[in-house]
Amino acid sequence: MKKTFILFSILFAVSLSSFAQADEEYSNTLKKMFAVSGSEGTYQVAIKQMFSIFKQQYADVDEAMWTDLEKEFSQTSINDLTEMLVPVYYKQLTQEDLEELIAFYQTAVGKKFAKSTPFIMQESMQVGQQWGMKIGEDFEKKMKEKGY
């Protein structure tokens, strides 16, 4: 009985170690995919936009402080976001899928798309806001037509 318990304990420890290594490998591959796909650039744009809002709220903070904070948050926030997104991506994409995406983003068209992604996302958010406002206006109009 004791030997069985020890055997199961060893097998459990080995499987946890393997899973941790696989999880770290997946995380590193996801980070690489974010870097080559332009996603990291898109996240950097979002951080810059957040800092623009923060600067308005804390107008008395000097520029050197903002530069230091933005540099710090740019790196740590991306790492934190990547770790938070690992389970999301893991549900949908395998390690091999990520590696194939990385290979795509290393092609000419992949590089072009990656370079354009932050700009596409930035403009898409503006278009999305306009679209949402139009839906809201159309919805209000329909509700008024129906007597609400």
N, C-alpha and C positions, 0 to 999 in steps of 0.2 A: 504494500500500500504506500509506504513511504517512497519507494523507488518510483512508483507511478506518479506520485505527486511531484517529485523532483523532475521527472521526465517532462511532465506537462508544464511545469514552471519554466524549464529551459526552452521548450518549444515556444511557449508564450513570449518569453523575452526575445528570442530570435525573431519571431514574427513581428513584434513591435519594433525592433531595430530595423528590420527590412522595410517596414511600412514608413518609418521615420525617414530612412534614406530615400525611398521612392517619393515621399511627400516633398522632401527638400529638392530632389531632382526635378519634380514637376514644377515646384515654385520657381526654381532657377530658370527653367525652360520658359515658363510663363513670363517672367521678367524679360527674358531675351525677346520673346515674341512681342511684348509691349514696346520694347525699344525699336525693333526693326519694322514694326507695323505702323508706327506713327501714333499709337495709342498713348505712349508716354508723353509725346509732344502735346497731345490733346489735353492730357491731365495737367501738364505744365501751364497751358493756356488757362485752364479753369482755376488753377492756384493763383495765377497773376490777376485774374478777374476778382477773385476773393480778396486779394491784397489791395486792390483798388478800392473796394468797399471798406476794408479795414482802415485804410489811409484817410478816408473821408470821416470815419467815426473817431479816429484818433489823430486829428490834424496837428496836435502839438508834438508828436513824435518826430525826431530828426531823421533825415534821409539815410544816414549811416546805419541807424538801428533797423530801418525798413529793409535795407540791403542785406544785413546779417540775418534777420528773421526770414526773409523770403528765401535766401539760400538754404537755411536750415530746414525750413518746412518743405521746400521743393523736393529735397532728397528723402527726408523721413516720411513725408506724406505719401510719396509714391511707393515706398517700401511697405508702409502700413496698408495702403490700398491694395497693393498686389497680394499681400497675405490675406486680406479680407476677401479678395476675389478668387483665390485658389479653390475653395469649395464650389463656387458658382461654375467656374470653368471645368472643374473636375467632373461635375455631373454631366457635362455636355461633350467634352473633348478629351481624348486620350493623349498620352504622352506623344504617341506617334502623330496624332493630328496636329499637335502644336509644332512638332518638328517639320511637318509638311508645310504648315503655314509659314514658318521661318524660311524654309527653302523658297516658297513663293515670293516672300518679301525681299529675297535676295536677287530676284530677277529684275530686269529693267522696268517692267510694268509694275511690279511689286514695290520697287523703290519709288517710282513716280507716285503711286497711290499712297504710300506711307508718308511721303513728303507733303502731299496735298491734304491728308486726313485732318490735321488740326484746323486748317483753313475751311475745309468742307464742314467740319463739325461746328465751328464758330458761326459760319453763315447759316448752317442748318438750324441752329438754335434760334437765330433771329427769324428765319422763315417759320419755324415751329411756333414761335410766339404770335406771329401774325396770323397763322392758321388757327391757333387756339382762340384768338380774339374774334376771328371771323365766325368760327363755330359758335362761340358765346353769343355774338350778335344775332346770328341766324336763329339760334335756339330761343332767344328772347323774343324775336319777331314772331316765331311760330307759336310761342306760348301766348302772346298777346292776341294773335289771330284766333286762337282757340278759347279766348276769354279768361285767361289766367293772369 
